[in-house]
Amino acid sequence: MDGMNDKLDAVWVEYRNACPDPDPSADFMPRMWQKIEAQRLAMAFTFRRVVQGCVLATVALAIVLGVIVIPHLQNLELDSASYVDVLAADLPNTYVDILNGDIK
């Protein structure tokens, strides 16, 4: 058990040497806040750039849809007849048509 305690003490000494205590000066907190603000500003700048890219892509897509796609779809010749209209056109309308032989 004493060997493990010695090893643990050695680890703590190495840790203390690798990570010294911060300098307790009067500028400690202002420097720390400067680092925090710099990090925050960098993240805000990155977020702003991503949002601007998304807005630009949305505007470009809206322009493409409004100028090219929608007018093209409006110019297509679509059969606007309903299912009932197609059936009515295919079937004889009156008995006179049936008797005259004008059955389709």
C-alpha angles and dihedrals in degrees: 000000000000090000091057091049090052091051091048091050089051090051091051091050091051091047092050090050093047095047110035121191115269116261107266095218130140090257095056099097097039090051091048091051090048089056091047092049092047090053092047093050091049091052092046090051091050092047091048091052092051092049092048090051091051092049091049092050091049093051091048091050091048091051093049092049094045098045105033115014104040097047089047091053091047091054094054115110104238124181102242095188116119125229091258092052092052092050092047091051091050097049126066113262103212142013088252089066090050093049094046091051095244091135114141 
